[in-house]
Amino acid sequence: MTTSTYTVVGMTCGHCVASVTEEIGGIDGVSQVDVDLATGSVDVTSAAPLSDDAVKAAVEEAGYQLAGS
Amino acid sequence: MTTSTYTVVGMTCGHCVASVTEEIGGIDGVSQVDVDLATGSVDVTSAAPLSDDAVKAAVEEAGYQLAGS
């Protein structure tokens, strides 16, 4: 089990949080996603470390961006 | 056919627009809902004039408020 923290930019409301949670939660091996709307901080718990590309793709699928990408 | 304009406060993103559109669109007789996210202005076209209470209830069901209510 591993937990990584990402920063997502562009979320403005609870619907945004739900979209990001759903998309990242759909990545293979992810068991938990905790989003802090105020800061954009997203803690992702997974069975094995995730590729940054997979997380980036999920965030973009939801309609947002990883900070710095 | 009648069109009335309301102002909804609290919408921050396209998901919010979709929620408000869906709830107001569900009122009997409503044929069109146009939301301007930037201003909160919502034009509602309906077969007959709507009661303010019905619109207020729909907006609140979506999680937002009519301005001044």
Backbone of each chain as nested JSON, in Angstrom:
{
  "chains": [
    {"id": "A", "residues": [
      {"number": 1, "name": "MET", "atoms": {"N": [0.85, -1.199, 0.0], "CA": [0.0, 0.0, 0.0], "C": [0.878, 1.239, 0.0]}},
      {"number": 2, "name": "THR", "atoms": {"N": [0.546, 2.172, -0.879], "CA": [1.338, 3.399, -0.95], "C": [0.393, 4.594, -1.11]}},
      {"number": 3, "name": "THR", "atoms": {"N": [0.779, 5.72, -0.522], "CA": [-0.027, 6.93, -0.67], "C": [0.833, 8.045, -1.259]}},
      {"number": 4, "name": "SER", "atoms": {"N": [0.358, 8.66, -2.324], "CA": [1.053, 9.785, -2.93], "C": [0.131, 10.996, -2.923]}},
      {"number": 5, "name": "THR", "atoms": {"N": [0.74, 12.168, -2.888], "CA": [-0.045, 13.394, -2.869], "C": [0.228, 14.218, -4.127]}},
      {"number": 6, "name": "TYR", "atoms": {"N": [-0.839, 14.634, -4.775], "CA": [-0.762, 15.442, -5.996], "C": [-1.474, 16.771, -5.751]}},
      {"number": 7, "name": "THR", "atoms": {"N": [-1.197, 17.743, -6.586], "CA": [-1.949, 18.993, -6.518], "C": [-2.679, 19.191, -7.84]}},
      {"number": 8, "name": "VAL", "atoms": {"N": [-3.997, 19.341, -7.731], "CA": [-4.85, 19.517, -8.907], "C": [-5.344, 20.969, -8.933]}},
      {"number": 9, "name": "VAL", "atoms": {"N": [-5.208, 21.603, -10.092], "CA": [-5.672, 22.984, -10.202], "C": [-6.955, 23.064, -11.023]}},
      {"number": 10, "name": "GLY", "atoms": {"N": [-7.819, 23.989, -10.639], "CA": [-9.026, 24.25, -11.406], "C": [-10.314, 23.792, -10.75]}},
      {"number": 11, "name": "MET", "atoms": {"N": [-10.213, 23.042, -9.654], "CA": [-11.442, 22.597, -8.989], "C": [-12.067, 23.772, -8.237]}},
      {"number": 12, "name": "THR", "atoms": {"N": [-13.392, 23.929, -8.386], "CA": [-14.056, 25.062, -7.751], "C": [-15.185, 24.671, -6.816]}},
      {"number": 13, "name": "CYS", "atoms": {"N": [-15.626, 23.424, -6.892], "CA": [-16.803, 23.063, -6.079], "C": [-16.823, 21.559, -5.843]}},
      {"number": 14, "name": "GLY", "atoms": {"N": [-17.835, 21.151, -5.108], "CA": [-17.948, 19.74, -4.771], "C": [-18.128, 18.832, -5.971]}},
      {"number": 15, "name": "HIS", "atoms": {"N": [-18.739, 19.368, -7.055], "CA": [-18.875, 18.565, -8.27], "C": [-17.504, 18.276, -8.854]}},
      {"number": 16, "name": "CYS", "atoms": {"N": [-16.637, 19.266, -8.796], "CA": [-15.268, 19.087, -9.314], "C": [-14.538, 18.012, -8.507]}},
      {"number": 17, "name": "VAL", "atoms": {"N": [-14.698, 18.098, -7.194], "CA": [-14.076, 17.104, -6.311], "C": [-14.575, 15.708, -6.668]}},
      {"number": 18, "name": "ALA", "atoms": {"N": [-15.887, 15.592, -6.894], "CA": [-16.462, 14.285, -7.223], "C": [-15.913, 13.76, -8.545]}},
      {"number": 19, "name": "SER", "atoms": {"N": [-15.753, 14.632, -9.53], "CA": [-15.237, 14.205, -10.83], "C": [-13.8, 13.704, -10.716]}},
      {"number": 20, "name": "VAL", "atoms": {"N": [-12.976, 14.452, -10.002], "CA": [-11.569, 14.048, -9.837], "C": [-11.484, 12.748, -9.048]}},
      {"number": 21, "name": "THR", "atoms": {"N": [-12.29, 12.654, -7.991], "CA": [-12.283, 11.44, -7.161], "C": [-12.676, 10.226, -8.004]}},
      {"number": 22, "name": "GLU", "atoms": {"N": [-13.693, 10.399, -8.837], "CA": [-14.174, 9.287, -9.66], "C": [-13.122, 8.858, -10.678]}},
      {"number": 23, "name": "GLU", "atoms": {"N": [-12.499, 9.829, -11.343], "CA": [-11.531, 9.468, -12.389], "C": [-10.272, 8.84, -11.794]}},
      {"number": 24, "name": "ILE", "atoms": {"N": [-9.738, 9.435, -10.748], "CA": [-8.524, 8.85, -10.14], "C": [-8.875, 7.513, -9.486]}},
      {"number": 25, "name": "GLY", "atoms": {"N": [-10.069, 7.441, -8.898], "CA": [-10.501, 6.191, -8.267], "C": [-10.661, 5.057, -9.262]}},
      {"number": 26, "name": "GLY", "atoms": {"N": [-10.768, 5.407, -10.543], "CA": [-10.916, 4.387, -11.571], "C": [-9.606, 3.802, -12.071]}},
      {"number": 27, "name": "ILE", "atoms": {"N": [-8.486, 4.356, -11.593], "CA": [-7.182, 3.8, -11.982], "C": [-6.99, 2.457, -11.268]}},
      {"number": 28, "name": "ASP", "atoms": {"N": [-6.489, 1.469, -11.994], "CA": [-6.256, 0.136, -11.418], "C": [-5.424, 0.224, -10.137]}},
      {"number": 29, "name": "GLY", "atoms": {"N": [-5.898, -0.408, -9.087], "CA": [-5.122, -0.502, -7.868], "C": [-5.387, 0.599, -6.854]}},
      {"number": 30, "name": "VAL", "atoms": {"N": [-6.125, 1.638, -7.269], "CA": [-6.4, 2.737, -6.338], "C": [-7.519, 2.333, -5.382]}},
      {"number": 31, "name": "SER", "atoms": {"N": [-7.26, 2.508, -4.084], "CA": [-8.256, 2.119, -3.089], "C": [-8.869, 3.315, -2.374]}},
      {"number": 32, "name": "GLN", "atoms": {"N": [-8.207, 4.471, -2.43], "CA": [-8.756, 5.631, -1.733], "C": [-8.256, 6.921, -2.367]}},
      {"number": 33, "name": "VAL", "atoms": {"N": [-9.153, 7.898, -2.45], "CA": [-8.815, 9.22, -2.986], "C": [-9.392, 10.259, -2.037]}},
      {"number": 34, "name": "ASP", "atoms": {"N": [-8.531, 11.129, -1.506], "CA": [-8.993, 12.194, -0.612], "C": [-8.619, 13.539, -1.213]}},
      {"number": 35, "name": "VAL", "atoms": {"N": [-9.632, 14.326, -1.528], "CA": [-9.403, 15.629, -2.165], "C": [-9.683, 16.752, -1.176]}},
      {"number": 36, "name": "ASP", "atoms": {"N": [-8.777, 17.707, -1.098], "CA": [-9.005, 18.935, -0.327], "C": [-9.265, 20.05, -1.335]}},
      {"number": 37, "name": "LEU", "atoms": {"N": [-10.532, 20.448, -1.429], "CA": [-10.918, 21.438, -2.439], "C": [-10.173, 22.763, -2.261]}},
      {"number": 38, "name": "ALA", "atoms": {"N": [-10.02, 23.18, -1.011], "CA": [-9.441, 24.503, -0.75], "C": [-8.006, 24.61, -1.26]}},
      {"number": 39, "name": "THR", "atoms": {"N": [-7.254, 23.532, -1.13], "CA": [-5.831, 23.573, -1.509], "C": [-5.552, 22.865, -2.825]}},
      {"number": 40, "name": "GLY", "atoms": {"N": [-6.471, 22.036, -3.292], "CA": [-6.243, 21.239, -4.491], "C": [-5.414, 19.989, -4.221]}},
      {"number": 41, "name": "SER", "atoms": {"N": [-5.11, 19.765, -2.968], "CA": [-4.295, 18.603, -2.597], "C": [-5.114, 17.309, -2.695]}},
      {"number": 42, "name": "VAL", "atoms": {"N": [-4.526, 16.301, -3.337], "CA": [-5.22, 15.032, -3.534], "C": [-4.313, 13.891, -3.061]}},
      {"number": 43, "name": "ASP", "atoms": {"N": [-4.741, 13.202, -2.019], "CA": [-4.009, 12.026, -1.523], "C": [-4.586, 10.785, -2.183]}},
      {"number": 44, "name": "VAL", "atoms": {"N": [-3.709, 9.988, -2.796], "CA": [-4.165, 8.788, -3.499], "C": [-3.486, 7.568, -2.884]}},
      {"number": 45, "name": "THR", "atoms": {"N": [-4.296, 6.64, -2.413], "CA": [-3.78, 5.405, -1.839], "C": [-3.975, 4.278, -2.839]}},
      {"number": 46, "name": "SER", "atoms": {"N": [-2.892, 3.535, -3.098], "CA": [-2.968, 2.471, -4.099], "C": [-2.139, 1.265, -3.662]}},
      {"number": 47, "name": "ALA", "atoms": {"N": [-2.456, 0.142, -4.285], "CA": [-1.785, -1.108, -3.933], "C": [-0.309, -1.042, -4.295]}},
      {"number": 48, "name": "ALA", "atoms": {"N": [-0.008, -0.385, -5.424], "CA": [1.386, -0.229, -5.874], "C": [1.538, 1.219, -6.33]}},
      {"number": 49, "name": "PRO", "atoms": {"N": [2.776, 1.707, -6.392], "CA": [2.964, 3.087, -6.849], "C": [2.35, 3.289, -8.231]}},
      {"number": 50, "name": "LEU", "atoms": {"N": [1.747, 4.461, -8.455], "CA": [1.107, 4.78, -9.732], "C": [2.078, 5.522, -10.637]}},
      {"number": 51, "name": "SER", "atoms": {"N": [1.868, 5.377, -11.932], "CA": [2.66, 6.193, -12.848], "C": [2.077, 7.603, -12.864]}},
      {"number": 52, "name": "ASP", "atoms": {"N": [2.967, 8.581, -12.926], "CA": [2.495, 9.963, -12.986], "C": [1.608, 10.176, -14.203]}},
      {"number": 53, "name": "ASP", "atoms": {"N": [1.93, 9.478, -15.298], "CA": [1.133, 9.63, -16.52], "C": [-0.312, 9.18, -16.323]}},
      {"number": 54, "name": "ALA", "atoms": {"N": [-0.494, 8.107, -15.554], "CA": [-1.845, 7.601, -15.321], "C": [-2.654, 8.607, -14.504]}},
      {"number": 55, "name": "VAL", "atoms": {"N": [-2.006, 9.187, -13.509], "CA": [-2.701, 10.158, -12.66], "C": [-3.006, 11.425, -13.46]}},
      {"number": 56, "name": "LYS", "atoms": {"N": [-2.017, 11.861, -14.227], "CA": [-2.207, 13.055, -15.062], "C": [-3.372, 12.849, -16.04]}},
      {"number": 57, "name": "ALA", "atoms": {"N": [-3.416, 11.668, -16.657], "CA": [-4.477, 11.384, -17.626], "C": [-5.848, 11.388, -16.955]}},
      {"number": 58, "name": "ALA", "atoms": {"N": [-5.919, 10.839, -15.761], "CA": [-7.202, 10.782, -15.049], "C": [-7.665, 12.189, -14.677]}},
      {"number": 59, "name": "VAL", "atoms": {"N": [-6.736, 13.006, -14.202], "CA": [-7.08, 14.377, -13.81], "C": [-7.559, 15.166, -15.029]}},
      {"number": 60, "name": "GLU", "atoms": {"N": [-6.874, 14.97, -16.15], "CA": [-7.259, 15.69, -17.367], "C": [-8.594, 15.175, -17.915]}},
      {"number": 61, "name": "GLU", "atoms": {"N": [-8.831, 13.875, -17.76], "CA": [-10.124, 13.315, -18.182], "C": [-11.262, 13.965, -17.389]}},
      {"number": 62, "name": "ALA", "atoms": {"N": [-10.99, 14.266, -16.133], "CA": [-12.006, 14.919, -15.291], "C": [-12.176, 16.384, -15.664]}},
      {"number": 63, "name": "GLY", "atoms": {"N": [-11.211, 16.934, -16.409], "CA": [-11.336, 18.316, -16.852], "C": [-10.456, 19.302, -16.108]}},
      {"number": 64, "name": "TYR", "atoms": {"N": [-9.432, 18.781, -15.397], "CA": [-8.556, 19.633, -14.597], "C": [-7.099, 19.339, -14.944]}},
      {"number": 65, "name": "GLN", "atoms": {"N": [-6.194, 19.973, -14.213], "CA": [-4.775, 19.755, -14.488], "C": [-3.995, 19.526, -13.211]}},
      {"number": 66, "name": "LEU", "atoms": {"N": [-2.93, 18.709, -13.36], "CA": [-1.97, 18.616, -12.267], "C": [-1.155, 19.903, -12.245]}},
      {"number": 67, "name": "ALA", "atoms": {"N": [-0.863, 20.38, -11.061], "CA": [-0.036, 21.576, -10.941], "C": [1.299, 21.316, -11.621]}},
      {"number": 68, "name": "GLY", "atoms": {"N": [1.754, 22.255, -12.399], "CA": [3.064, 22.139, -13.04], "C": [3.05, 21.346, -14.324]}},
      {"number": 69, "name": "SER", "atoms": {"N": [1.858, 20.839, -14.726], "CA": [1.85, 20.058, -15.974], "C": [1.076, 20.766, -17.066]}}
    ]},
    {"id": "B", "residues": [
      {"number": 1, "name": "MET", "atoms": {"N": [-45.975, 30.811, -24.773], "CA": [-44.543, 30.708, -24.451], "C": [-44.088, 31.958, -23.721]}},
      {"number": 2, "name": "THR", "atoms": {"N": [-43.399, 31.803, -22.64], "CA": [-42.927, 32.948, -21.867], "C": [-41.494, 32.687, -21.417]}},
      {"number": 3, "name": "THR", "atoms": {"N": [-40.701, 33.755, -21.374], "CA": [-39.329, 33.614, -20.89], "C": [-39.111, 34.56, -19.716]}},
      {"number": 4, "name": "SER", "atoms": {"N": [-38.612, 34.019, -18.629], "CA": [-38.29, 34.836, -17.463], "C": [-36.819, 34.675, -17.145]}},
      {"number": 5, "name": "THR", "atoms": {"N": [-36.254, 35.713, -16.534], "CA": [-34.829, 35.667, -16.18], "C": [-34.673, 35.731, -14.668]}},
      {"number": 6, "name": "TYR", "atoms": {"N": [-33.865, 34.821, -14.16], "CA": [-33.583, 34.75, -12.725], "C": [-32.087, 34.906, -12.521]}},
      {"number": 7, "name": "THR", "atoms": {"N": [-31.694, 35.228, -11.298], "CA": [-30.268, 35.248, -10.979], "C": [-29.99, 34.22, -9.894]}},
      {"number": 8, "name": "VAL", "atoms": {"N": [-29.082, 33.302, -10.205], "CA": [-28.732, 32.23, -9.273], "C": [-27.327, 32.5, -8.736]}},
      {"number": 9, "name": "VAL", "atoms": {"N": [-27.186, 32.426, -7.43], "CA": [-25.871, 32.649, -6.826], "C": [-25.246, 31.337, -6.35]}},
      {"number": 10, "name": "GLY", "atoms": {"N": [-23.931, 31.261, -6.467], "CA": [-23.199, 30.116, -5.933], "C": [-22.649, 29.166, -6.982]}},
      {"number": 11, "name": "MET", "atoms": {"N": [-23.017, 29.365, -8.243], "CA": [-22.494, 28.467, -9.29], "C": [-21.032, 28.841, -9.583]}},
      {"number": 12, "name": "THR", "atoms": {"N": [-20.19, 27.832, -9.66], "CA": [-18.759, 28.106, -9.876], "C": [-18.182, 27.421, -11.101]}},
      {"number": 13, "name": "CYS", "atoms": {"N": [-18.89, 26.466, -11.664], "CA": [-18.287, 25.722, -12.782], "C": [-19.37, 25.099, -13.654]}},
      {"number": 14, "name": "GLY", "atoms": {"N": [-18.951, 24.449, -14.702], "CA": [-19.895, 23.841, -15.626], "C": [-20.767, 22.771, -15.002]}},
      {"number": 15, "name": "HIS", "atoms": {"N": [-20.242, 22.092, -13.959], "CA": [-21.071, 21.101, -13.271], "C": [-22.248, 21.784, -12.585]}},
      {"number": 16, "name": "CYS", "atoms": {"N": [-21.968, 22.948, -12.006], "CA": [-23.023, 23.708, -11.332], "C": [-24.083, 24.13, -12.345]}},
      {"number": 17, "name": "VAL", "atoms": {"N": [-23.638, 24.59, -13.495], "CA": [-24.555, 24.985, -14.562], "C": [-25.434, 23.801, -14.955]}},
      {"number": 18, "name": "ALA", "atoms": {"N": [-24.822, 22.638, -15.098], "CA": [-25.564, 21.438, -15.492], "C": [-26.606, 21.07, -14.442]}},
      {"number": 19, "name": "SER", "atoms": {"N": [-26.258, 21.203, -13.164], "CA": [-27.203, 20.861, -12.089], "C": [-28.405, 21.79, -12.104]}},
      {"number": 20, "name": "VAL", "atoms": {"N": [-28.13, 23.078, -12.248], "CA": [-29.223, 24.057, -12.255], "C": [-30.099, 23.857, -13.489]}},
      {"number": 21, "name": "THR", "atoms": {"N": [-29.457, 23.635, -14.632], "CA": [-30.199, 23.414, -15.873], "C": [-31.11, 22.197, -15.748]}},
      {"number": 22, "name": "GLU", "atoms": {"N": [-30.579, 21.142, -15.165], "CA": [-31.351, 19.906, -15.017], "C": [-32.55, 20.093, -14.087]}},
      {"number": 23, "name": "GLU", "atoms": {"N": [-32.316, 20.754, -12.962], "CA": [-33.412, 20.903, -11.994], "C": [-34.499, 21.846, -12.514]}},
      {"number": 24, "name": "ILE", "atoms": {"N": [-34.097, 22.989, -13.072], "CA": [-35.114, 23.91, -13.595], "C": [-35.798, 23.287, -14.811]}},
      {"number": 25, "name": "GLY", "atoms": {"N": [-35.018, 22.573, -15.614], "CA": [-35.576, 21.911, -16.789], "C": [-36.598, 20.843, -16.442]}},
      {"number": 26, "name": "GLY", "atoms": {"N": [-36.572, 20.393, -15.206], "CA": [-37.501, 19.367, -14.755], "C": [-38.85, 19.911, -14.312]}},
      {"number": 27, "name": "ILE", "atoms": {"N": [-38.962, 21.245, -14.236], "CA": [-40.251, 21.839, -13.865], "C": [-41.234, 21.659, -15.034]}},
      {"number": 28, "name": "ASP", "atoms": {"N": [-42.465, 21.292, -14.718], "CA": [-43.503, 21.099, -15.754], "C": [-43.617, 22.319, -16.654]}},
      {"number": 29, "name": "GLY", "atoms": {"N": [-43.557, 22.089, -17.95], "CA": [-43.792, 23.172, -18.899], "C": [-42.552, 23.894, -19.361]}},
      {"number": 30, "name": "VAL", "atoms": {"N": [-41.42, 23.635, -18.704], "CA": [-40.181, 24.32, -19.098], "C": [-39.612, 23.666, -20.35]}},
      {"number": 31, "name": "SER", "atoms": {"N": [-39.327, 24.475, -21.357], "CA": [-38.806, 23.931, -22.617], "C": [-37.35, 24.311, -22.865]}},
      {"number": 32, "name": "GLN", "atoms": {"N": [-36.858, 25.356, -22.171], "CA": [-35.468, 25.764, -22.405], "C": [-34.915, 26.477, -21.176]}},
      {"number": 33, "name": "VAL", "atoms": {"N": [-33.656, 26.186, -20.871], "CA": [-32.966, 26.849, -19.759], "C": [-31.59, 27.271, -20.268]}},
      {"number": 34, "name": "ASP", "atoms": {"N": [-31.306, 28.567, -20.185], "CA": [-29.993, 29.072, -20.599], "C": [-29.309, 29.744, -19.414]}},
      {"number": 35, "name": "VAL", "atoms": {"N": [-28.162, 29.172, -19.02], "CA": [-27.444, 29.69, -17.852], "C": [-26.172, 30.403, -18.294]}},
      {"number": 36, "name": "ASP", "atoms": {"N": [-25.954, 31.599, -17.753], "CA": [-24.686, 32.304, -17.944], "C": [-23.91, 32.191, -16.638]}},
      {"number": 37, "name": "LEU", "atoms": {"N": [-22.893, 31.34, -16.656], "CA": [-22.137, 31.074, -15.422], "C": [-21.51, 32.342, -14.857]}},
      {"number": 38, "name": "ALA", "atoms": {"N": [-20.984, 33.193, -15.716], "CA": [-20.236, 34.37, -15.255], "C": [-21.112, 35.326, -14.452]}},
      {"number": 39, "name": "THR", "atoms": {"N": [-22.368, 35.469, -14.889], "CA": [-23.248, 36.427, -14.224], "C": [-24.27, 35.77, -13.304]}},
      {"number": 40, "name": "GLY", "atoms": {"N": [-24.482, 34.461, -13.467], "CA": [-25.524, 33.771, -12.706], "C": [-26.901, 33.958, -13.304]}},
      {"number": 41, "name": "SER", "atoms": {"N": [-26.963, 34.61, -14.452], "CA": [-28.253, 34.873, -15.094], "C": [-28.8, 33.59, -15.741]}},
      {"number": 42, "name": "VAL", "atoms": {"N": [-30.069, 33.311, -15.487], "CA": [-30.704, 32.095, -16.011], "C": [-32.002, 32.479, -16.72]}},
      {"number": 43, "name": "ASP", "atoms": {"N": [-32.043, 32.265, -18.018], "CA": [-33.262, 32.499, -18.797], "C": [-34.039, 31.193, -18.879]}},
      {"number": 44, "name": "VAL", "atoms": {"N": [-35.305, 31.256, -18.512], "CA": [-36.135, 30.051, -18.515], "C": [-37.343, 30.28, -19.425]}},
      {"number": 45, "name": "THR", "atoms": {"N": [-37.475, 29.426, -20.413], "CA": [-38.605, 29.503, -21.33], "C": [-39.601, 28.4, -20.967]}},
      {"number": 46, "name": "SER", "atoms": {"N": [-40.864, 28.796, -20.851], "CA": [-41.878, 27.818, -20.448], "C": [-43.2, 28.082, -21.172]}},
      {"number": 47, "name": "ALA", "atoms": {"N": [-44.031, 27.063, -21.182], "CA": [-45.307, 27.152, -21.887], "C": [-46.217, 28.185, -21.23]}},
      {"number": 48, "name": "ALA", "atoms": {"N": [-46.148, 28.259, -19.888], "CA": [-46.956, 29.225, -19.139], "C": [-46.043, 29.839, -18.076]}},
      {"number": 49, "name": "PRO", "atoms": {"N": [-46.407, 30.984, -17.535], "CA": [-45.562, 31.59, -16.49], "C": [-45.366, 30.622, -15.324]}},
      {"number": 50, "name": "LEU", "atoms": {"N": [-44.157, 30.608, -14.758], "CA": [-43.845, 29.709, -13.643], "C": [-44.054, 30.435, -12.315]}},
      {"number": 51, "name": "SER", "atoms": {"N": [-44.356, 29.658, -11.288], "CA": [-44.408, 30.278, -9.963], "C": [-42.98, 30.453, -9.473]}},
      {"number": 52, "name": "ASP", "atoms": {"N": [-42.753, 31.593, -8.794], "CA": [-41.418, 31.829, -8.246], "C": [-41.021, 30.71, -7.282]}},
      {"number": 53, "name": "ASP", "atoms": {"N": [-42.009, 30.201, -6.562], "CA": [-41.711, 29.138, -5.598], "C": [-41.161, 27.89, -6.281]}},
      {"number": 54, "name": "ALA", "atoms": {"N": [-41.704, 27.568, -7.464], "CA": [-41.239, 26.369, -8.166], "C": [-39.792, 26.543, -8.63]}},
      {"number": 55, "name": "VAL", "atoms": {"N": [-39.488, 27.744, -9.111], "CA": [-38.119, 27.996, -9.575], "C": [-37.156, 28.005, -8.392]}},
      {"number": 56, "name": "LYS", "atoms": {"N": [-37.567, 28.669, -7.323], "CA": [-36.738, 28.73, -6.11], "C": [-36.457, 27.311, -5.593]}},
      {"number": 57, "name": "ALA", "atoms": {"N": [-37.484, 26.466, -5.572], "CA": [-37.317, 25.101, -5.068], "C": [-36.348, 24.306, -5.947]}},
      {"number": 58, "name": "ALA", "atoms": {"N": [-36.441, 24.512, -7.251], "CA": [-35.565, 23.778, -8.171], "C": [-34.113, 24.22, -7.995]}},
      {"number": 59, "name": "VAL", "atoms": {"N": [-33.933, 25.526, -7.856], "CA": [-32.571, 26.05, -7.676], "C": [-31.972, 25.524, -6.368]}},
      {"number": 60, "name": "GLU", "atoms": {"N": [-32.781, 25.514, -5.335], "CA": [-32.289, 25.03, -4.038], "C": [-32.04, 23.527, -4.067]}},
      {"number": 61, "name": "GLU", "atoms": {"N": [-32.864, 22.806, -4.804], "CA": [-32.649, 21.361, -4.962], "C": [-31.29, 21.098, -5.611]}},
      {"number": 62, "name": "ALA", "atoms": {"N": [-30.901, 21.976, -6.525], "CA": [-29.6, 21.84, -7.192], "C": [-28.451, 22.231, -6.27]}},
      {"number": 63, "name": "GLY", "atoms": {"N": [-28.775, 22.916, -5.175], "CA": [-27.734, 23.289, -4.221], "C": [-27.329, 24.752, -4.259]}},
      {"number": 64, "name": "TYR", "atoms": {"N": [-28.151, 25.573, -4.879], "CA": [-27.826, 27.008, -5.024], "C": [-28.99, 27.849, -4.549]}},
      {"number": 65, "name": "GLN", "atoms": {"N": [-28.86, 29.163, -4.727], "CA": [-29.927, 30.049, -4.271], "C": [-30.27, 31.085, -5.32]}},
      {"number": 66, "name": "LEU", "atoms": {"N": [-31.541, 31.48, -5.33], "CA": [-31.92, 32.646, -6.124], "C": [-31.387, 33.881, -5.41]}},
      {"number": 67, "name": "ALA", "atoms": {"N": [-30.905, 34.842, -6.177], "CA": [-30.436, 36.087, -5.58], "C": [-31.59, 36.725, -4.823]}},
      {"number": 68, "name": "GLY", "atoms": {"N": [-31.302, 37.189, -3.628], "CA": [-32.307, 37.888, -2.834], "C": [-33.237, 36.979, -2.065]}},
      {"number": 69, "name": "SER", "atoms": {"N": [-33.031, 35.649, -2.169], "CA": [-33.906, 34.743, -1.417], "C": [-33.13, 34.006, -0.341]}}
    ]}
  ]
}
